[in-house]
Amino acid sequence: MMKNISNSNGSVAIWLNQEINQGIFNDDKKYLWKKFKLFGKECSIVSEGTKVSVVLELGTTKEKKIITLSVEDYKSISLHKLILKWVDNKITLCVNNKYFKEVEI
């Protein structure tokens, strides 16, 4: 069941654990980590190889990647924390407690 997050402020956190999901950063691995409603649209956090993306309307003709990052230090760290925060129409992604990027949607 998809969680409905419709207010203009909020956050979602996920952990990418290589011990539980062995090989998650291999080129041939694709994962859907989280799916939720954001500003009335379906939002997904997905990974493909070492790239992790935040995608609106995944799998539709309206699909739009709003943030993509490459997990560069995946060999030295087995547990990665991603936090997606939003205030009004600004979305911020933090990875392993470090600011990564902010975008407006």
mmCIF file of the C-alpha atoms, coordinates in Angstrom:
data_MODEL
# 
_entry.id   MODEL 
# 
loop_
_atom_site.group_PDB 
_atom_site.id 
_atom_site.type_symbol 
_atom_site.label_atom_id 
_atom_site.label_alt_id 
_atom_site.label_comp_id 
_atom_site.label_asym_id 
_atom_site.label_entity_id 
_atom_site.label_seq_id 
_atom_site.pdbx_PDB_ins_code 
_atom_site.Cartn_x 
_atom_site.Cartn_y 
_atom_site.Cartn_z 
_atom_site.occupancy 
_atom_site.B_iso_or_equiv 
_atom_site.pdbx_formal_charge 
_atom_site.auth_seq_id 
_atom_site.auth_comp_id 
_atom_site.auth_asym_id 
_atom_site.auth_atom_id 
_atom_site.pdbx_PDB_model_num 
ATOM 1   C CA . MET A 1 1   ? 0.000  0.000  0.000   1.00 0.00 ? 1   MET A CA 1 
ATOM 2   C CA . MET A 1 2   ? 1.333  3.391  -0.968  1.00 0.00 ? 2   MET A CA 1 
ATOM 3   C CA . LYS A 1 3   ? 1.575  5.996  1.767   1.00 0.00 ? 3   LYS A CA 1 
ATOM 4   C CA . ASN A 1 4   ? -0.172 9.274  0.947   1.00 0.00 ? 4   ASN A CA 1 
ATOM 5   C CA . ILE A 1 5   ? 2.012  12.269 1.739   1.00 0.00 ? 5   ILE A CA 1 
ATOM 6   C CA . SER A 1 6   ? 0.113  15.304 0.547   1.00 0.00 ? 6   SER A CA 1 
ATOM 7   C CA . ASN A 1 7   ? 1.197  18.178 2.769   1.00 0.00 ? 7   ASN A CA 1 
ATOM 8   C CA . SER A 1 8   ? 3.843  20.642 1.598   1.00 0.00 ? 8   SER A CA 1 
ATOM 9   C CA . ASN A 1 9   ? 6.479  19.619 4.194   1.00 0.00 ? 9   ASN A CA 1 
ATOM 10  C CA . GLY A 1 10  ? 7.831  16.169 4.954   1.00 0.00 ? 10  GLY A CA 1 
ATOM 11  C CA . SER A 1 11  ? 10.561 13.581 4.566   1.00 0.00 ? 11  SER A CA 1 
ATOM 12  C CA . VAL A 1 12  ? 11.240 9.970  3.643   1.00 0.00 ? 12  VAL A CA 1 
ATOM 13  C CA . ALA A 1 13  ? 14.320 7.997  4.729   1.00 0.00 ? 13  ALA A CA 1 
ATOM 14  C CA . ILE A 1 14  ? 15.618 4.733  3.329   1.00 0.00 ? 14  ILE A CA 1 
ATOM 15  C CA . TRP A 1 15  ? 18.614 2.558  4.114   1.00 0.00 ? 15  TRP A CA 1 
ATOM 16  C CA . LEU A 1 16  ? 20.514 0.739  1.366   1.00 0.00 ? 16  LEU A CA 1 
ATOM 17  C CA . ASN A 1 17  ? 22.074 -2.230 3.154   1.00 0.00 ? 17  ASN A CA 1 
ATOM 18  C CA . GLN A 1 18  ? 24.557 -4.276 1.116   1.00 0.00 ? 18  GLN A CA 1 
ATOM 19  C CA . GLU A 1 19  ? 24.672 -7.023 3.740   1.00 0.00 ? 19  GLU A CA 1 
ATOM 20  C CA . ILE A 1 20  ? 20.934 -7.679 3.413   1.00 0.00 ? 20  ILE A CA 1 
ATOM 21  C CA . ASN A 1 21  ? 20.687 -6.934 -0.340  1.00 0.00 ? 21  ASN A CA 1 
ATOM 22  C CA . GLN A 1 22  ? 23.973 -8.357 -1.584  1.00 0.00 ? 22  GLN A CA 1 
ATOM 23  C CA . GLY A 1 23  ? 25.101 -7.038 -4.946  1.00 0.00 ? 23  GLY A CA 1 
ATOM 24  C CA . ILE A 1 24  ? 22.678 -4.085 -4.974  1.00 0.00 ? 24  ILE A CA 1 
ATOM 25  C CA . PHE A 1 25  ? 25.217 -1.882 -6.743  1.00 0.00 ? 25  PHE A CA 1 
ATOM 26  C CA . ASN A 1 26  ? 25.992 -4.393 -9.501  1.00 0.00 ? 26  ASN A CA 1 
ATOM 27  C CA . ASP A 1 27  ? 25.202 -3.075 -12.991 1.00 0.00 ? 27  ASP A CA 1 
ATOM 28  C CA . ASP A 1 28  ? 22.506 -5.691 -13.603 1.00 0.00 ? 28  ASP A CA 1 
ATOM 29  C CA . LYS A 1 29  ? 20.566 -5.029 -10.376 1.00 0.00 ? 29  LYS A CA 1 
ATOM 30  C CA . LYS A 1 30  ? 17.449 -2.815 -10.303 1.00 0.00 ? 30  LYS A CA 1 
ATOM 31  C CA . TYR A 1 31  ? 15.477 -2.090 -7.141  1.00 0.00 ? 31  TYR A CA 1 
ATOM 32  C CA . LEU A 1 32  ? 12.336 -0.179 -6.248  1.00 0.00 ? 32  LEU A CA 1 
ATOM 33  C CA . TRP A 1 33  ? 13.112 0.979  -2.703  1.00 0.00 ? 33  TRP A CA 1 
ATOM 34  C CA . LYS A 1 34  ? 10.159 3.173  -1.791  1.00 0.00 ? 34  LYS A CA 1 
ATOM 35  C CA . LYS A 1 35  ? 6.905  4.346  -3.351  1.00 0.00 ? 35  LYS A CA 1 
ATOM 36  C CA . PHE A 1 36  ? 4.741  7.153  -1.925  1.00 0.00 ? 36  PHE A CA 1 
ATOM 37  C CA . LYS A 1 37  ? 2.552  10.104 -2.928  1.00 0.00 ? 37  LYS A CA 1 
ATOM 38  C CA . LEU A 1 38  ? 4.274  13.465 -3.213  1.00 0.00 ? 38  LEU A CA 1 
ATOM 39  C CA . PHE A 1 39  ? 2.311  16.603 -4.116  1.00 0.00 ? 39  PHE A CA 1 
ATOM 40  C CA . GLY A 1 40  ? -0.505 14.369 -5.390  1.00 0.00 ? 40  GLY A CA 1 
ATOM 41  C CA . LYS A 1 41  ? 1.788  12.349 -7.685  1.00 0.00 ? 41  LYS A CA 1 
ATOM 42  C CA . GLU A 1 42  ? 3.314  8.929  -7.289  1.00 0.00 ? 42  GLU A CA 1 
ATOM 43  C CA . CYS A 1 43  ? 6.983  9.225  -6.322  1.00 0.00 ? 43  CYS A CA 1 
ATOM 44  C CA . SER A 1 44  ? 9.493  6.355  -6.289  1.00 0.00 ? 44  SER A CA 1 
ATOM 45  C CA . ILE A 1 45  ? 13.045 5.904  -5.075  1.00 0.00 ? 45  ILE A CA 1 
ATOM 46  C CA . VAL A 1 46  ? 14.802 3.411  -7.353  1.00 0.00 ? 46  VAL A CA 1 
ATOM 47  C CA . SER A 1 47  ? 18.316 2.164  -8.006  1.00 0.00 ? 47  SER A CA 1 
ATOM 48  C CA . GLU A 1 48  ? 19.990 0.732  -11.072 1.00 0.00 ? 48  GLU A CA 1 
ATOM 49  C CA . GLY A 1 49  ? 23.580 -0.301 -10.528 1.00 0.00 ? 49  GLY A CA 1 
ATOM 50  C CA . THR A 1 50  ? 25.285 2.514  -8.608  1.00 0.00 ? 50  THR A CA 1 
ATOM 51  C CA . LYS A 1 51  ? 22.705 5.149  -9.633  1.00 0.00 ? 51  LYS A CA 1 
ATOM 52  C CA . VAL A 1 52  ? 19.866 6.024  -7.264  1.00 0.00 ? 52  VAL A CA 1 
ATOM 53  C CA . SER A 1 53  ? 16.994 8.173  -8.573  1.00 0.00 ? 53  SER A CA 1 
ATOM 54  C CA . VAL A 1 54  ? 13.913 9.919  -7.265  1.00 0.00 ? 54  VAL A CA 1 
ATOM 55  C CA . VAL A 1 55  ? 11.278 9.546  -9.981  1.00 0.00 ? 55  VAL A CA 1 
ATOM 56  C CA . LEU A 1 56  ? 7.781  10.981 -10.364 1.00 0.00 ? 56  LEU A CA 1 
ATOM 57  C CA . GLU A 1 57  ? 5.154  8.845  -12.141 1.00 0.00 ? 57  GLU A CA 1 
ATOM 58  C CA . LEU A 1 58  ? 7.504  5.856  -12.642 1.00 0.00 ? 58  LEU A CA 1 
ATOM 59  C CA . GLY A 1 59  ? 6.608  3.673  -15.627 1.00 0.00 ? 59  GLY A CA 1 
ATOM 60  C CA . THR A 1 60  ? 4.154  6.129  -17.183 1.00 0.00 ? 60  THR A CA 1 
ATOM 61  C CA . THR A 1 61  ? 4.378  8.524  -20.121 1.00 0.00 ? 61  THR A CA 1 
ATOM 62  C CA . LYS A 1 62  ? 4.710  11.324 -17.525 1.00 0.00 ? 62  LYS A CA 1 
ATOM 63  C CA . GLU A 1 63  ? 7.784  9.746  -15.869 1.00 0.00 ? 63  GLU A CA 1 
ATOM 64  C CA . LYS A 1 64  ? 10.273 12.365 -14.674 1.00 0.00 ? 64  LYS A CA 1 
ATOM 65  C CA . LYS A 1 65  ? 13.551 11.834 -12.807 1.00 0.00 ? 65  LYS A CA 1 
ATOM 66  C CA . ILE A 1 66  ? 13.894 14.713 -10.394 1.00 0.00 ? 66  ILE A CA 1 
ATOM 67  C CA . ILE A 1 67  ? 17.175 13.686 -8.723  1.00 0.00 ? 67  ILE A CA 1 
ATOM 68  C CA . THR A 1 68  ? 19.808 11.109 -9.706  1.00 0.00 ? 68  THR A CA 1 
ATOM 69  C CA . LEU A 1 69  ? 23.028 10.357 -7.880  1.00 0.00 ? 69  LEU A CA 1 
ATOM 70  C CA . SER A 1 70  ? 25.820 7.845  -8.195  1.00 0.00 ? 70  SER A CA 1 
ATOM 71  C CA . VAL A 1 71  ? 26.799 6.001  -5.014  1.00 0.00 ? 71  VAL A CA 1 
ATOM 72  C CA . GLU A 1 72  ? 30.559 6.338  -5.386  1.00 0.00 ? 72  GLU A CA 1 
ATOM 73  C CA . ASP A 1 73  ? 31.684 4.958  -2.023  1.00 0.00 ? 73  ASP A CA 1 
ATOM 74  C CA . TYR A 1 74  ? 29.597 1.783  -2.167  1.00 0.00 ? 74  TYR A CA 1 
ATOM 75  C CA . LYS A 1 75  ? 32.677 -0.469 -1.812  1.00 0.00 ? 75  LYS A CA 1 
ATOM 76  C CA . SER A 1 76  ? 33.855 1.109  1.445   1.00 0.00 ? 76  SER A CA 1 
ATOM 77  C CA . ILE A 1 77  ? 30.470 1.534  3.169   1.00 0.00 ? 77  ILE A CA 1 
ATOM 78  C CA . SER A 1 78  ? 27.950 -1.307 3.475   1.00 0.00 ? 78  SER A CA 1 
ATOM 79  C CA . LEU A 1 79  ? 25.035 0.791  4.798   1.00 0.00 ? 79  LEU A CA 1 
ATOM 80  C CA . HIS A 1 80  ? 23.876 3.980  3.058   1.00 0.00 ? 80  HIS A CA 1 
ATOM 81  C CA . LYS A 1 81  ? 21.198 6.356  4.351   1.00 0.00 ? 81  LYS A CA 1 
ATOM 82  C CA . LEU A 1 82  ? 19.174 8.497  1.928   1.00 0.00 ? 82  LEU A CA 1 
ATOM 83  C CA . ILE A 1 83  ? 16.872 11.202 3.240   1.00 0.00 ? 83  ILE A CA 1 
ATOM 84  C CA . LEU A 1 84  ? 14.507 12.997 0.894   1.00 0.00 ? 84  LEU A CA 1 
ATOM 85  C CA . LYS A 1 85  ? 13.057 16.180 2.427   1.00 0.00 ? 85  LYS A CA 1 
ATOM 86  C CA . TRP A 1 86  ? 10.633 18.668 0.964   1.00 0.00 ? 86  TRP A CA 1 
ATOM 87  C CA . VAL A 1 87  ? 9.415  22.103 1.949   1.00 0.00 ? 87  VAL A CA 1 
ATOM 88  C CA . ASP A 1 88  ? 6.850  23.708 -0.327  1.00 0.00 ? 88  ASP A CA 1 
ATOM 89  C CA . ASN A 1 89  ? 8.122  22.941 -3.855  1.00 0.00 ? 89  ASN A CA 1 
ATOM 90  C CA . LYS A 1 90  ? 11.817 22.400 -2.956  1.00 0.00 ? 90  LYS A CA 1 
ATOM 91  C CA . ILE A 1 91  ? 13.123 18.865 -2.559  1.00 0.00 ? 91  ILE A CA 1 
ATOM 92  C CA . THR A 1 92  ? 16.473 18.106 -0.916  1.00 0.00 ? 92  THR A CA 1 
ATOM 93  C CA . LEU A 1 93  ? 18.372 14.819 -0.954  1.00 0.00 ? 93  LEU A CA 1 
ATOM 94  C CA . CYS A 1 94  ? 20.946 13.990 1.718   1.00 0.00 ? 94  CYS A CA 1 
ATOM 95  C CA . VAL A 1 95  ? 23.133 10.887 1.455   1.00 0.00 ? 95  VAL A CA 1 
ATOM 96  C CA . ASN A 1 96  ? 25.009 9.455  4.433   1.00 0.00 ? 96  ASN A CA 1 
ATOM 97  C CA . ASN A 1 97  ? 24.242 12.629 6.420   1.00 0.00 ? 97  ASN A CA 1 
ATOM 98  C CA . LYS A 1 98  ? 25.691 14.914 3.711   1.00 0.00 ? 98  LYS A CA 1 
ATOM 99  C CA . TYR A 1 99  ? 23.766 17.339 1.538   1.00 0.00 ? 99  TYR A CA 1 
ATOM 100 C CA . PHE A 1 100 ? 23.623 16.136 -2.070  1.00 0.00 ? 100 PHE A CA 1 
ATOM 101 C CA . LYS A 1 101 ? 21.224 18.261 -4.080  1.00 0.00 ? 101 LYS A CA 1 
ATOM 102 C CA . GLU A 1 102 ? 18.143 20.484 -3.970  1.00 0.00 ? 102 GLU A CA 1 
ATOM 103 C CA . VAL A 1 103 ? 15.665 20.844 -6.811  1.00 0.00 ? 103 VAL A CA 1 
ATOM 104 C CA . GLU A 1 104 ? 12.412 22.689 -7.350  1.00 0.00 ? 104 GLU A CA 1 
ATOM 105 C CA . ILE A 1 105 ? 9.397  20.926 -8.796  1.00 0.00 ? 105 ILE A CA 1 
# 
